[in-house]
Amino acid sequence: MSVLVLILAVSAACCLGFGFVLQQNAASHAPLSDFLSPRLLLDLIRVPRWLGGIGLMVCGMVLGAIALGKGEVSLVEPLLATNLLFALALSRHQTKQSLGRQGWTGLALLAGGVSAFIVAGQPEGGDAVSNPLRHWLIIGIMVGLALLLTTYAKRSRLSAGPVLLALAAGLLYGVQDALTRVSGQRFSAGGFSELLTGWQPYGVLVLGVTGLVLVQSAFETAPLRMSLPALTAAQPLAGIVCGVGFLGDQLRTDAGALAWQAAGLAAVVVGIVLLGLHPAMPAGTVAAERSRDLQPH
């Protein structure tokens, strides 16, 4: 694994994690009437803390795009999942909550799972699949699942809705990462003329804006511990599917390697859930008000 790719991906994860916390701090004060509406972004754009969070997220996306240009999606995506560690670090600083057994266990599982997957899988680049049908099939499945999750989220707005929205956003961001890599390859091959004549950069933009609305709606209606684990778990899984499915990423396929890869991904998901549910994660105004409403008067 390239040291440069490692540094870029972990730096991107740091920016993303800090940015998510600042965004949720601001979005939790937004009116619920803006749920799943572009008006939510118009309201939040006037909040300095949210703009700071978006700025950090953009920096993270740029660093992630550079990492994707120099390394395989199947390598970069698990590293980006460590953004939850940085989100927890900032949240812990805000809440003064100790890590405890749950925090340390989640940290060990996430870090160990990422390491196990990369060491066992040894992701390498290969020839991208030229058949456009396979591209559209995989992308269509991911986008279709995101649409289905969003539809159900509208019906269960303040219960399971935030988790479903975060899952949908994670799927879209995973596809966005794959298209970002393709866009970078087109730019390297022919500059801006080659880049702008393809549909991929426009797909990156549409997926990014759509995912942003979904994420902010999830942040608006629930504490960070409900939404961020789902977002963080779905994105690398979707990215790996796209990387192996049509970008030509190659992983070791012998029985032992596959077993360790599966165990590594399982550890990543469990670690993400443990960290995301940690008491240090901020509850947000909406969640706090809902908790008070449930208390006997």
Secondary structure as GFF3:
##gff-version 3
##sequence-region A 1 297
A	DSSP	alpha_helix	3	27	.	.	.	ID=ss1
A	DSSP	three_ten_helix	32	34	.	.	.	ID=ss2
A	DSSP	alpha_helix	39	44	.	.	.	ID=ss3
A	DSSP	alpha_helix	48	70	.	.	.	ID=ss4
A	DSSP	alpha_helix	73	80	.	.	.	ID=ss5
A	DSSP	alpha_helix	83	95	.	.	.	ID=ss6
A	DSSP	alpha_helix	100	121	.	.	.	ID=ss7
A	DSSP	alpha_helix	132	155	.	.	.	ID=ss8
A	DSSP	alpha_helix	161	196	.	.	.	ID=ss9
A	DSSP	alpha_helix	200	221	.	.	.	ID=ss10
A	DSSP	alpha_helix	224	245	.	.	.	ID=ss11
A	DSSP	alpha_helix	255	276	.	.	.	ID=ss12
A	DSSP	alpha_helix	284	294	.	.	.	ID=ss13
###
